[in-house]
Amino acid sequence: LVLVSGGERAGDDAMYRKAEQAMDAGGLGCIFGRNVWQRGYDESLAFVDGLKEILVQHPSD
């Protein structure tokens, strides 16, 4: 089990890299609180859509 916390607020590319690295290392998901909630509504939805694209590329067995 690999747990990764989002950490301080960062841009989309940095967070997507963090998510990709976590999933490549065997993670089953990500916990990104402030990196979602401290954005505007539409920006949050777009960011989460990008995260979903990464997660679906790493299905758990």
PDBQT receptor file of N, H, CA, C and O in Angstrom, charges set to zero:
ATOM      1  N   LEU A   1       0.850  -1.173   0.000  1.00  0.00    +0.000 N 
ATOM      2  CA  LEU A   1       0.000   0.000   0.000  1.00  0.00    +0.000 C 
ATOM      3  C   LEU A   1       0.895   1.234   0.000  1.00  0.00    +0.000 C 
ATOM      4  O   LEU A   1       1.802   1.357   0.823  1.00  0.00    +0.000 OA
ATOM      5  N   VAL A   2       0.633   2.130  -0.916  1.00  0.00    +0.000 N 
ATOM      6  H   VAL A   2      -0.103   2.031  -1.585  1.00  0.00    +0.000 HD
ATOM      7  CA  VAL A   2       1.380   3.380  -1.019  1.00  0.00    +0.000 C 
ATOM      8  C   VAL A   2       0.412   4.526  -0.766  1.00  0.00    +0.000 C 
ATOM      9  O   VAL A   2      -0.579   4.670  -1.480  1.00  0.00    +0.000 OA
ATOM     10  N   LEU A   3       0.690   5.337   0.242  1.00  0.00    +0.000 N 
ATOM     11  H   LEU A   3       1.496   5.220   0.822  1.00  0.00    +0.000 HD
ATOM     12  CA  LEU A   3      -0.125   6.511   0.535  1.00  0.00    +0.000 C 
ATOM     13  C   LEU A   3       0.657   7.761   0.173  1.00  0.00    +0.000 C 
ATOM     14  O   LEU A   3       1.829   7.897   0.522  1.00  0.00    +0.000 OA
ATOM     15  N   VAL A   4       0.001   8.667  -0.525  1.00  0.00    +0.000 N 
ATOM     16  H   VAL A   4      -0.951   8.557  -0.808  1.00  0.00    +0.000 HD
ATOM     17  CA  VAL A   4       0.630   9.928  -0.904  1.00  0.00    +0.000 C 
ATOM     18  C   VAL A   4      -0.325  11.052  -0.568  1.00  0.00    +0.000 C 
ATOM     19  O   VAL A   4      -1.468  11.065  -1.026  1.00  0.00    +0.000 OA
ATOM     20  N   SER A   5       0.139  11.987   0.224  1.00  0.00    +0.000 N 
ATOM     21  H   SER A   5       1.067  11.977   0.595  1.00  0.00    +0.000 HD
ATOM     22  CA  SER A   5      -0.656  13.165   0.555  1.00  0.00    +0.000 C 
ATOM     23  C   SER A   5      -0.308  14.267  -0.431  1.00  0.00    +0.000 C 
ATOM     24  O   SER A   5       0.830  14.360  -0.893  1.00  0.00    +0.000 OA
ATOM     25  N   GLY A   6      -1.281  15.094  -0.751  1.00  0.00    +0.000 N 
ATOM     26  H   GLY A   6      -2.205  15.018  -0.377  1.00  0.00    +0.000 HD
ATOM     27  CA  GLY A   6      -1.072  16.141  -1.749  1.00  0.00    +0.000 C 
ATOM     28  C   GLY A   6      -0.059  17.193  -1.367  1.00  0.00    +0.000 C 
ATOM     29  O   GLY A   6       0.652  17.703  -2.233  1.00  0.00    +0.000 OA
ATOM     30  N   GLY A   7       0.029  17.536  -0.081  1.00  0.00    +0.000 N 
ATOM     31  H   GLY A   7      -0.548  17.122   0.623  1.00  0.00    +0.000 HD
ATOM     32  CA  GLY A   7       0.976  18.564   0.335  1.00  0.00    +0.000 C 
ATOM     33  C   GLY A   7       0.473  19.961   0.046  1.00  0.00    +0.000 C 
ATOM     34  O   GLY A   7      -0.731  20.186  -0.077  1.00  0.00    +0.000 OA
ATOM     35  N   GLU A   8       1.407  20.906  -0.062  1.00  0.00    +0.000 N 
ATOM     36  H   GLU A   8       2.385  20.723   0.038  1.00  0.00    +0.000 HD
ATOM     37  CA  GLU A   8       1.020  22.304  -0.262  1.00  0.00    +0.000 C 
ATOM     38  C   GLU A   8       0.432  22.519  -1.652  1.00  0.00    +0.000 C 
ATOM     39  O   GLU A   8       0.616  21.698  -2.551  1.00  0.00    +0.000 OA
ATOM     40  N   ARG A   9      -0.268  23.616  -1.811  1.00  0.00    +0.000 N 
ATOM     41  H   ARG A   9      -0.417  24.282  -1.081  1.00  0.00    +0.000 HD
ATOM     42  CA  ARG A   9      -0.926  23.943  -3.082  1.00  0.00    +0.000 C 
ATOM     43  C   ARG A   9       0.120  24.023  -4.173  1.00  0.00    +0.000 C 
ATOM     44  O   ARG A   9       1.163  24.653  -4.005  1.00  0.00    +0.000 OA
ATOM     45  N   ALA A  10      -0.167  23.377  -5.295  1.00  0.00    +0.000 N 
ATOM     46  H   ALA A  10      -1.015  22.865  -5.431  1.00  0.00    +0.000 HD
ATOM     47  CA  ALA A  10       0.763  23.360  -6.424  1.00  0.00    +0.000 C 
ATOM     48  C   ALA A  10      -0.033  23.426  -7.724  1.00  0.00    +0.000 C 
ATOM     49  O   ALA A  10      -1.250  23.244  -7.726  1.00  0.00    +0.000 OA
ATOM     50  N   GLY A  11       0.650  23.680  -8.802  1.00  0.00    +0.000 N 
ATOM     51  H   GLY A  11       1.639  23.827  -8.800  1.00  0.00    +0.000 HD
ATOM     52  CA  GLY A  11       0.006  23.749 -10.107  1.00  0.00    +0.000 C 
ATOM     53  C   GLY A  11      -0.407  22.376 -10.619  1.00  0.00    +0.000 C 
ATOM     54  O   GLY A  11       0.007  21.347 -10.085  1.00  0.00    +0.000 OA
ATOM     55  N   ASP A  12      -1.220  22.378 -11.650  1.00  0.00    +0.000 N 
ATOM     56  H   ASP A  12      -1.556  23.214 -12.084  1.00  0.00    +0.000 HD
ATOM     57  CA  ASP A  12      -1.736  21.135 -12.210  1.00  0.00    +0.000 C 
ATOM     58  C   ASP A  12      -0.624  20.171 -12.605  1.00  0.00    +0.000 C 
ATOM     59  O   ASP A  12      -0.653  19.003 -12.219  1.00  0.00    +0.000 OA
ATOM     60  N   ASP A  13       0.349  20.646 -13.364  1.00  0.00    +0.000 N 
ATOM     61  H   ASP A  13       0.372  21.595 -13.677  1.00  0.00    +0.000 HD
ATOM     62  CA  ASP A  13       1.396  19.753 -13.858  1.00  0.00    +0.000 C 
ATOM     63  C   ASP A  13       2.147  19.072 -12.727  1.00  0.00    +0.000 C 
ATOM     64  O   ASP A  13       2.422  17.875 -12.802  1.00  0.00    +0.000 OA
ATOM     65  N   ALA A  14       2.481  19.816 -11.682  1.00  0.00    +0.000 N 
ATOM     66  H   ALA A  14       2.257  20.789 -11.621  1.00  0.00    +0.000 HD
ATOM     67  CA  ALA A  14       3.193  19.236 -10.538  1.00  0.00    +0.000 C 
ATOM     68  C   ALA A  14       2.345  18.173  -9.852  1.00  0.00    +0.000 C 
ATOM     69  O   ALA A  14       2.855  17.121  -9.464  1.00  0.00    +0.000 OA
ATOM     70  N   MET A  15       1.058  18.446  -9.704  1.00  0.00    +0.000 N 
ATOM     71  H   MET A  15       0.645  19.300 -10.019  1.00  0.00    +0.000 HD
ATOM     72  CA  MET A  15       0.182  17.488  -9.032  1.00  0.00    +0.000 C 
ATOM     73  C   MET A  15      -0.065  16.258  -9.901  1.00  0.00    +0.000 C 
ATOM     74  O   MET A  15      -0.148  15.143  -9.387  1.00  0.00    +0.000 OA
ATOM     75  N   TYR A  16      -0.182  16.450 -11.195  1.00  0.00    +0.000 N 
ATOM     76  H   TYR A  16      -0.115  17.356 -11.613  1.00  0.00    +0.000 HD
ATOM     77  CA  TYR A  16      -0.358  15.303 -12.085  1.00  0.00    +0.000 C 
ATOM     78  C   TYR A  16       0.892  14.427 -12.074  1.00  0.00    +0.000 C 
ATOM     79  O   TYR A  16       0.785  13.201 -12.111  1.00  0.00    +0.000 OA
ATOM     80  N   ARG A  17       2.076  15.041 -12.025  1.00  0.00    +0.000 N 
ATOM     81  H   ARG A  17       2.163  16.036 -11.995  1.00  0.00    +0.000 HD
ATOM     82  CA  ARG A  17       3.321  14.260 -11.923  1.00  0.00    +0.000 C 
ATOM     83  C   ARG A  17       3.345  13.468 -10.626  1.00  0.00    +0.000 C 
ATOM     84  O   ARG A  17       3.729  12.299 -10.612  1.00  0.00    +0.000 OA
ATOM     85  N   LYS A  18       2.932  14.111  -9.528  1.00  0.00    +0.000 N 
ATOM     86  H   LYS A  18       2.620  15.061  -9.539  1.00  0.00    +0.000 HD
ATOM     87  CA  LYS A  18       2.906  13.430  -8.236  1.00  0.00    +0.000 C 
ATOM     88  C   LYS A  18       1.948  12.236  -8.279  1.00  0.00    +0.000 C 
ATOM     89  O   LYS A  18       2.272  11.159  -7.779  1.00  0.00    +0.000 OA
ATOM     90  N   ALA A  19       0.787  12.427  -8.871  1.00  0.00    +0.000 N 
ATOM     91  H   ALA A  19       0.524  13.302  -9.278  1.00  0.00    +0.000 HD
ATOM     92  CA  ALA A  19      -0.194  11.344  -8.982  1.00  0.00    +0.000 C 
ATOM     93  C   ALA A  19       0.355  10.207  -9.840  1.00  0.00    +0.000 C 
ATOM     94  O   ALA A  19       0.226   9.037  -9.479  1.00  0.00    +0.000 OA
ATOM     95  N   GLU A  20       0.960  10.546 -10.960  1.00  0.00    +0.000 N 
ATOM     96  H   GLU A  20       1.065  11.496 -11.253  1.00  0.00    +0.000 HD
ATOM     97  CA  GLU A  20       1.527   9.532 -11.858  1.00  0.00    +0.000 C 
ATOM     98  C   GLU A  20       2.622   8.737 -11.153  1.00  0.00    +0.000 C 
ATOM     99  O   GLU A  20       2.674   7.513 -11.270  1.00  0.00    +0.000 OA
ATOM    100  N   GLN A  21       3.494   9.424 -10.427  1.00  0.00    +0.000 N 
ATOM    101  H   GLN A  21       3.452  10.419 -10.332  1.00  0.00    +0.000 HD
ATOM    102  CA  GLN A  21       4.564   8.745  -9.695  1.00  0.00    +0.000 C 
ATOM    103  C   GLN A  21       3.999   7.821  -8.626  1.00  0.00    +0.000 C 
ATOM    104  O   GLN A  21       4.486   6.706  -8.443  1.00  0.00    +0.000 OA
ATOM    105  N   ALA A  22       2.979   8.282  -7.926  1.00  0.00    +0.000 N 
ATOM    106  H   ALA A  22       2.583   9.188  -8.075  1.00  0.00    +0.000 HD
ATOM    107  CA  ALA A  22       2.364   7.454  -6.882  1.00  0.00    +0.000 C 
ATOM    108  C   ALA A  22       1.743   6.199  -7.477  1.00  0.00    +0.000 C 
ATOM    109  O   ALA A  22       1.900   5.105  -6.935  1.00  0.00    +0.000 OA
ATOM    110  N   MET A  23       1.048   6.357  -8.579  1.00  0.00    +0.000 N 
ATOM    111  H   MET A  23       0.920   7.246  -9.019  1.00  0.00    +0.000 HD
ATOM    112  CA  MET A  23       0.403   5.207  -9.208  1.00  0.00    +0.000 C 
ATOM    113  C   MET A  23       1.439   4.255  -9.788  1.00  0.00    +0.000 C 
ATOM    114  O   MET A  23       1.270   3.039  -9.698  1.00  0.00    +0.000 OA
ATOM    115  N   ASP A  24       2.505   4.779 -10.379  1.00  0.00    +0.000 N 
ATOM    116  H   ASP A  24       2.643   5.766 -10.452  1.00  0.00    +0.000 HD
ATOM    117  CA  ASP A  24       3.580   3.933 -10.903  1.00  0.00    +0.000 C 
ATOM    118  C   ASP A  24       4.257   3.141  -9.792  1.00  0.00    +0.000 C 
ATOM    119  O   ASP A  24       4.758   2.042 -10.027  1.00  0.00    +0.000 OA
ATOM    120  N   ALA A  25       4.271   3.699  -8.578  1.00  0.00    +0.000 N 
ATOM    121  H   ALA A  25       3.864   4.592  -8.388  1.00  0.00    +0.000 HD
ATOM    122  CA  ALA A  25       4.903   3.037  -7.434  1.00  0.00    +0.000 C 
ATOM    123  C   ALA A  25       3.980   2.016  -6.771  1.00  0.00    +0.000 C 
ATOM    124  O   ALA A  25       4.366   1.375  -5.794  1.00  0.00    +0.000 OA
ATOM    125  N   GLY A  26       2.761   1.862  -7.298  1.00  0.00    +0.000 N 
ATOM    126  H   GLY A  26       2.447   2.382  -8.091  1.00  0.00    +0.000 HD
ATOM    127  CA  GLY A  26       1.846   0.870  -6.745  1.00  0.00    +0.000 C 
ATOM    128  C   GLY A  26       0.694   1.443  -5.951  1.00  0.00    +0.000 C 
ATOM    129  O   GLY A  26      -0.051   0.696  -5.318  1.00  0.00    +0.000 OA
ATOM    130  N   GLY A  27       0.534   2.751  -5.973  1.00  0.00    +0.000 N 
ATOM    131  H   GLY A  27       1.140   3.357  -6.488  1.00  0.00    +0.000 HD
ATOM    132  CA  GLY A  27      -0.573   3.372  -5.252  1.00  0.00    +0.000 C 
ATOM    133  C   GLY A  27      -1.914   2.972  -5.840  1.00  0.00    +0.000 C 
ATOM    134  O   GLY A  27      -2.014   2.607  -7.011  1.00  0.00    +0.000 OA
ATOM    135  N   LEU A  28      -2.934   3.046  -5.010  1.00  0.00    +0.000 N 
ATOM    136  H   LEU A  28      -2.853   3.342  -4.058  1.00  0.00    +0.000 HD
ATOM    137  CA  LEU A  28      -4.293   2.718  -5.445  1.00  0.00    +0.000 C 
ATOM    138  C   LEU A  28      -5.153   3.962  -5.597  1.00  0.00    +0.000 C 
ATOM    139  O   LEU A  28      -6.311   3.869  -6.005  1.00  0.00    +0.000 OA
ATOM    140  N   GLY A  29      -4.607   5.114  -5.276  1.00  0.00    +0.000 N 
ATOM    141  H   GLY A  29      -3.667   5.190  -4.944  1.00  0.00    +0.000 HD
ATOM    142  CA  GLY A  29      -5.344   6.365  -5.365  1.00  0.00    +0.000 C 
ATOM    143  C   GLY A  29      -4.522   7.488  -4.761  1.00  0.00    +0.000 C 
ATOM    144  O   GLY A  29      -3.382   7.285  -4.344  1.00  0.00    +0.000 OA
ATOM    145  N   CYS A  30      -5.107   8.665  -4.719  1.00  0.00    +0.000 N 
ATOM    146  H   CYS A  30      -6.034   8.829  -5.058  1.00  0.00    +0.000 HD
ATOM    147  CA  CYS A  30      -4.422   9.845  -4.200  1.00  0.00    +0.000 C 
ATOM    148  C   CYS A  30      -5.352  10.618  -3.274  1.00  0.00    +0.000 C 
ATOM    149  O   CYS A  30      -6.574  10.569  -3.415  1.00  0.00    +0.000 OA
ATOM    150  N   ILE A  31      -4.756  11.328  -2.330  1.00  0.00    +0.000 N 
ATOM    151  H   ILE A  31      -3.763  11.367  -2.215  1.00  0.00    +0.000 HD
ATOM    152  CA  ILE A  31      -5.505  12.190  -1.421  1.00  0.00    +0.000 C 
ATOM    153  C   ILE A  31      -5.023  13.618  -1.667  1.00  0.00    +0.000 C 
ATOM    154  O   ILE A  31      -3.953  14.007  -1.199  1.00  0.00    +0.000 OA
ATOM    155  N   PHE A  32      -5.805  14.383  -2.392  1.00  0.00    +0.000 N 
ATOM    156  H   PHE A  32      -6.674  14.067  -2.773  1.00  0.00    +0.000 HD
ATOM    157  CA  PHE A  32      -5.454  15.759  -2.698  1.00  0.00    +0.000 C 
ATOM    158  C   PHE A  32      -6.564  16.661  -2.192  1.00  0.00    +0.000 C 
ATOM    159  O   PHE A  32      -7.524  16.910  -2.922  1.00  0.00    +0.000 OA
ATOM    160  N   GLY A  33      -6.467  17.154  -0.980  1.00  0.00    +0.000 N 
ATOM    161  H   GLY A  33      -5.687  16.951  -0.388  1.00  0.00    +0.000 HD
ATOM    162  CA  GLY A  33      -7.488  18.024  -0.400  1.00  0.00    +0.000 C 
ATOM    163  C   GLY A  33      -7.398  19.446  -0.912  1.00  0.00    +0.000 C 
ATOM    164  O   GLY A  33      -8.173  19.852  -1.778  1.00  0.00    +0.000 OA
ATOM    165  N   ARG A  34      -6.450  20.205  -0.378  1.00  0.00    +0.000 N 
ATOM    166  H   ARG A  34      -5.820  19.875   0.326  1.00  0.00    +0.000 HD
ATOM    167  CA  ARG A  34      -6.363  21.637  -0.710  1.00  0.00    +0.000 C 
ATOM    168  C   ARG A  34      -6.115  21.872  -2.195  1.00  0.00    +0.000 C 
ATOM    169  O   ARG A  34      -6.485  22.922  -2.722  1.00  0.00    +0.000 OA
ATOM    170  N   ASN A  35      -5.496  20.917  -2.875  1.00  0.00    +0.000 N 
ATOM    171  H   ASN A  35      -5.195  20.064  -2.447  1.00  0.00    +0.000 HD
ATOM    172  CA  ASN A  35      -5.244  21.094  -4.303  1.00  0.00    +0.000 C 
ATOM    173  C   ASN A  35      -6.504  20.942  -5.140  1.00  0.00    +0.000 C 
ATOM    174  O   ASN A  35      -6.490  21.194  -6.345  1.00  0.00    +0.000 OA
ATOM    175  N   VAL A  36      -7.587  20.532  -4.506  1.00  0.00    +0.000 N 
ATOM    176  H   VAL A  36      -7.599  20.327  -3.527  1.00  0.00    +0.000 HD
ATOM    177  CA  VAL A  36      -8.905  20.539  -5.145  1.00  0.00    +0.000 C 
ATOM    178  C   VAL A  36      -9.740  21.674  -4.575  1.00  0.00    +0.000 C 
ATOM    179  O   VAL A  36     -10.276  22.486  -5.329  1.00  0.00    +0.000 OA
ATOM    180  N   TRP A  37      -9.856  21.740  -3.254  1.00  0.00    +0.000 N 
ATOM    181  H   TRP A  37      -9.420  21.080  -2.642  1.00  0.00    +0.000 HD
ATOM    182  CA  TRP A  37     -10.791  22.666  -2.603  1.00  0.00    +0.000 C 
ATOM    183  C   TRP A  37     -10.357  24.123  -2.656  1.00  0.00    +0.000 C 
ATOM    184  O   TRP A  37     -11.203  25.007  -2.521  1.00  0.00    +0.000 OA
ATOM    185  N   GLN A  38      -9.081  24.405  -2.847  1.00  0.00    +0.000 N 
ATOM    186  H   GLN A  38      -8.394  23.686  -2.957  1.00  0.00    +0.000 HD
ATOM    187  CA  GLN A  38      -8.639  25.798  -2.896  1.00  0.00    +0.000 C 
ATOM    188  C   GLN A  38      -8.600  26.341  -4.328  1.00  0.00    +0.000 C 
ATOM    189  O   GLN A  38      -7.833  27.252  -4.641  1.00  0.00    +0.000 OA
ATOM    190  N   ARG A  39      -9.419  25.780  -5.163  1.00  0.00    +0.000 N 
ATOM    191  H   ARG A  39     -10.042  25.040  -4.909  1.00  0.00    +0.000 HD
ATOM    192  CA  ARG A  39      -9.570  26.245  -6.543  1.00  0.00    +0.000 C 
ATOM    193  C   ARG A  39     -11.017  26.670  -6.733  1.00  0.00    +0.000 C 
ATOM    194  O   ARG A  39     -11.883  26.329  -5.927  1.00  0.00    +0.000 OA
ATOM    195  N   GLY A  40     -11.271  27.401  -7.782  1.00  0.00    +0.000 N 
ATOM    196  H   GLY A  40     -10.568  27.678  -8.437  1.00  0.00    +0.000 HD
ATOM    197  CA  GLY A  40     -12.652  27.694  -8.133  1.00  0.00    +0.000 C 
ATOM    198  C   GLY A  40     -13.363  26.409  -8.551  1.00  0.00    +0.000 C 
ATOM    199  O   GLY A  40     -12.719  25.406  -8.859  1.00  0.00    +0.000 OA
ATOM    200  N   TYR A  41     -14.675  26.447  -8.559  1.00  0.00    +0.000 N 
ATOM    201  H   TYR A  41     -15.199  27.262  -8.308  1.00  0.00    +0.000 HD
ATOM    202  CA  TYR A  41     -15.475  25.253  -8.843  1.00  0.00    +0.000 C 
ATOM    203  C   TYR A  41     -15.109  24.620 -10.186  1.00  0.00    +0.000 C 
ATOM    204  O   TYR A  41     -14.796  23.430 -10.242  1.00  0.00    +0.000 OA
ATOM    205  N   ASP A  42     -15.146  25.388 -11.249  1.00  0.00    +0.000 N 
ATOM    206  H   ASP A  42     -15.401  26.354 -11.204  1.00  0.00    +0.000 HD
ATOM    207  CA  ASP A  42     -14.855  24.848 -12.579  1.00  0.00    +0.000 C 
ATOM    208  C   ASP A  42     -13.410  24.372 -12.694  1.00  0.00    +0.000 C 
ATOM    209  O   ASP A  42     -13.132  23.351 -13.324  1.00  0.00    +0.000 OA
ATOM    210  N   GLU A  43     -12.491  25.118 -12.079  1.00  0.00    +0.000 N 
ATOM    211  H   GLU A  43     -12.716  25.947 -11.567  1.00  0.00    +0.000 HD
ATOM    212  CA  GLU A  43     -11.077  24.721 -12.092  1.00  0.00    +0.000 C 
ATOM    213  C   GLU A  43     -10.889  23.408 -11.338  1.00  0.00    +0.000 C 
ATOM    214  O   GLU A  43     -10.113  22.554 -11.766  1.00  0.00    +0.000 OA
ATOM    215  N   SER A  44     -11.593  23.240 -10.219  1.00  0.00    +0.000 N 
ATOM    216  H   SER A  44     -12.224  23.934  -9.872  1.00  0.00    +0.000 HD
ATOM    217  CA  SER A  44     -11.524  21.992  -9.450  1.00  0.00    +0.000 C 
ATOM    218  C   SER A  44     -12.020  20.812 -10.274  1.00  0.00    +0.000 C 
ATOM    219  O   SER A  44     -11.393  19.752 -10.294  1.00  0.00    +0.000 OA
ATOM    220  N   LEU A  45     -13.147  20.999 -10.953  1.00  0.00    +0.000 N 
ATOM    221  H   LEU A  45     -13.657  21.860 -10.936  1.00  0.00    +0.000 HD
ATOM    222  CA  LEU A  45     -13.694  19.916 -11.775  1.00  0.00    +0.000 C 
ATOM    223  C   LEU A  45     -12.727  19.525 -12.888  1.00  0.00    +0.000 C 
ATOM    224  O   LEU A  45     -12.545  18.339 -13.164  1.00  0.00    +0.000 OA
ATOM    225  N   ALA A  46     -12.111  20.506 -13.524  1.00  0.00    +0.000 N 
ATOM    226  H   ALA A  46     -12.259  21.469 -13.300  1.00  0.00    +0.000 HD
ATOM    227  CA  ALA A  46     -11.152  20.223 -14.591  1.00  0.00    +0.000 C 
ATOM    228  C   ALA A  46      -9.932  19.492 -14.035  1.00  0.00    +0.000 C 
ATOM    229  O   ALA A  46      -9.431  18.557 -14.660  1.00  0.00    +0.000 OA
ATOM    230  N   PHE A  47      -9.452  19.915 -12.866  1.00  0.00    +0.000 N 
ATOM    231  H   PHE A  47      -9.859  20.675 -12.359  1.00  0.00    +0.000 HD
ATOM    232  CA  PHE A  47      -8.303  19.268 -12.241  1.00  0.00    +0.000 C 
ATOM    233  C   PHE A  47      -8.621  17.812 -11.905  1.00  0.00    +0.000 C 
ATOM    234  O   PHE A  47      -7.815  16.923 -12.180  1.00  0.00    +0.000 OA
ATOM    235  N   VAL A  48      -9.784  17.564 -11.317  1.00  0.00    +0.000 N 
ATOM    236  H   VAL A  48     -10.439  18.285 -11.093  1.00  0.00    +0.000 HD
ATOM    237  CA  VAL A  48     -10.184  16.201 -10.956  1.00  0.00    +0.000 C 
ATOM    238  C   VAL A  48     -10.353  15.341 -12.211  1.00  0.00    +0.000 C 
ATOM    239  O   VAL A  48     -10.020  14.157 -12.190  1.00  0.00    +0.000 OA
ATOM    240  N   ASP A  49     -10.858  15.908 -13.285  1.00  0.00    +0.000 N 
ATOM    241  H   ASP A  49     -11.129  16.871 -13.302  1.00  0.00    +0.000 HD
ATOM    242  CA  ASP A  49     -10.954  15.160 -14.542  1.00  0.00    +0.000 C 
ATOM    243  C   ASP A  49      -9.573  14.703 -15.001  1.00  0.00    +0.000 C 
ATOM    244  O   ASP A  49      -9.417  13.578 -15.474  1.00  0.00    +0.000 OA
ATOM    245  N   GLY A  50      -8.573  15.568 -14.862  1.00  0.00    +0.000 N 
ATOM    246  H   GLY A  50      -8.699  16.482 -14.477  1.00  0.00    +0.000 HD
ATOM    247  CA  GLY A  50      -7.203  15.193 -15.206  1.00  0.00    +0.000 C 
ATOM    248  C   GLY A  50      -6.675  14.080 -14.322  1.00  0.00    +0.000 C 
ATOM    249  O   GLY A  50      -5.992  13.174 -14.800  1.00  0.00    +0.000 OA
ATOM    250  N   LEU A  51      -6.989  14.142 -13.030  1.00  0.00    +0.000 N 
ATOM    251  H   LEU A  51      -7.545  14.878 -12.642  1.00  0.00    +0.000 HD
ATOM    252  CA  LEU A  51      -6.581  13.070 -12.119  1.00  0.00    +0.000 C 
ATOM    253  C   LEU A  51      -7.240  11.750 -12.494  1.00  0.00    +0.000 C 
ATOM    254  O   LEU A  51      -6.600  10.699 -12.458  1.00  0.00    +0.000 OA
ATOM    255  N   LYS A  52      -8.517  11.805 -12.852  1.00  0.00    +0.000 N 
ATOM    256  H   LYS A  52      -9.037  12.658 -12.881  1.00  0.00    +0.000 HD
ATOM    257  CA  LYS A  52      -9.224  10.582 -13.245  1.00  0.00    +0.000 C 
ATOM    258  C   LYS A  52      -8.559   9.930 -14.449  1.00  0.00    +0.000 C 
ATOM    259  O   LYS A  52      -8.478   8.703 -14.523  1.00  0.00    +0.000 OA
ATOM    260  N   GLU A  53      -8.083  10.735 -15.389  1.00  0.00    +0.000 N 
ATOM    261  H   GLU A  53      -8.148  11.731 -15.329  1.00  0.00    +0.000 HD
ATOM    262  CA  GLU A  53      -7.397  10.190 -16.560  1.00  0.00    +0.000 C 
ATOM    263  C   GLU A  53      -6.155   9.397 -16.145  1.00  0.00    +0.000 C 
ATOM    264  O   GLU A  53      -5.858   8.356 -16.731  1.00  0.00    +0.000 OA
ATOM    265  N   ILE A  54      -5.443   9.880 -15.154  1.00  0.00    +0.000 N 
ATOM    266  H   ILE A  54      -5.684  10.726 -14.679  1.00  0.00    +0.000 HD
ATOM    267  CA  ILE A  54      -4.260   9.176 -14.654  1.00  0.00    +0.000 C 
ATOM    268  C   ILE A  54      -4.671   7.894 -13.946  1.00  0.00    +0.000 C 
ATOM    269  O   ILE A  54      -4.065   6.845 -14.161  1.00  0.00    +0.000 OA
ATOM    270  N   LEU A  55      -5.693   7.969 -13.105  1.00  0.00    +0.000 N 
ATOM    271  H   LEU A  55      -6.186   8.822 -12.930  1.00  0.00    +0.000 HD
ATOM    272  CA  LEU A  55      -6.120   6.803 -12.331  1.00  0.00    +0.000 C 
ATOM    273  C   LEU A  55      -6.630   5.674 -13.218  1.00  0.00    +0.000 C 
ATOM    274  O   LEU A  55      -6.352   4.508 -12.939  1.00  0.00    +0.000 OA
ATOM    275  N   VAL A  56      -7.359   5.985 -14.267  1.00  0.00    +0.000 N 
ATOM    276  H   VAL A  56      -7.585   6.932 -14.495  1.00  0.00    +0.000 HD
ATOM    277  CA  VAL A  56      -7.888   4.917 -15.123  1.00  0.00    +0.000 C 
ATOM    278  C   VAL A  56      -6.786   4.221 -15.917  1.00  0.00    +0.000 C 
ATOM    279  O   VAL A  56      -6.990   3.113 -16.412  1.00  0.00    +0.000 OA
ATOM    280  N   GLN A  57      -5.638   4.848 -16.043  1.00  0.00    +0.000 N 
ATOM    281  H   GLN A  57      -5.473   5.749 -15.641  1.00  0.00    +0.000 HD
ATOM    282  CA  GLN A  57      -4.499   4.218 -16.712  1.00  0.00    +0.000 C 
ATOM    283  C   GLN A  57      -3.782   3.235 -15.797  1.00  0.00    +0.000 C 
ATOM    284  O   GLN A  57      -2.891   2.510 -16.241  1.00  0.00    +0.000 OA
ATOM    285  N   HIS A  58      -4.163   3.204 -14.520  1.00  0.00    +0.000 N 
ATOM    286  H   HIS A  58      -4.887   3.792 -14.159  1.00  0.00    +0.000 HD
ATOM    287  CA  HIS A  58      -3.524   2.339 -13.524  1.00  0.00    +0.000 C 
ATOM    288  C   HIS A  58      -4.590   1.543 -12.766  1.00  0.00    +0.000 C 
ATOM    289  O   HIS A  58      -4.774   1.749 -11.567  1.00  0.00    +0.000 OA
ATOM    290  N   PRO A  59      -5.287   0.642 -13.447  1.00  0.00    +0.000 N 
ATOM    291  CA  PRO A  59      -6.338  -0.113 -12.748  1.00  0.00    +0.000 C 
ATOM    292  C   PRO A  59      -5.744  -1.013 -11.670  1.00  0.00    +0.000 C 
ATOM    293  O   PRO A  59      -4.661  -1.573 -11.841  1.00  0.00    +0.000 OA
ATOM    294  N   SER A  60      -6.461  -1.145 -10.565  1.00  0.00    +0.000 N 
ATOM    295  H   SER A  60      -7.341  -0.691 -10.426  1.00  0.00    +0.000 HD
ATOM    296  CA  SER A  60      -6.008  -2.056  -9.505  1.00  0.00    +0.000 C 
ATOM    297  C   SER A  60      -6.529  -3.451  -9.821  1.00  0.00    +0.000 C 
ATOM    298  O   SER A  60      -7.609  -3.613 -10.389  1.00  0.00    +0.000 OA
ATOM    299  N   ASP A  61      -5.757  -4.439  -9.450  1.00  0.00    +0.000 N 
ATOM    300  H   ASP A  61      -4.879  -4.308  -8.988  1.00  0.00    +0.000 HD
ATOM    301  CA  ASP A  61      -6.158  -5.834  -9.703  1.00  0.00    +0.000 C 
ATOM    302  C   ASP A  61      -6.732  -6.472  -8.474  1.00  0.00    +0.000 C 
ATOM    303  O   ASP A  61      -7.120  -7.640  -8.509  1.00  0.00    +0.000 OA
TER     304      ASP A  61
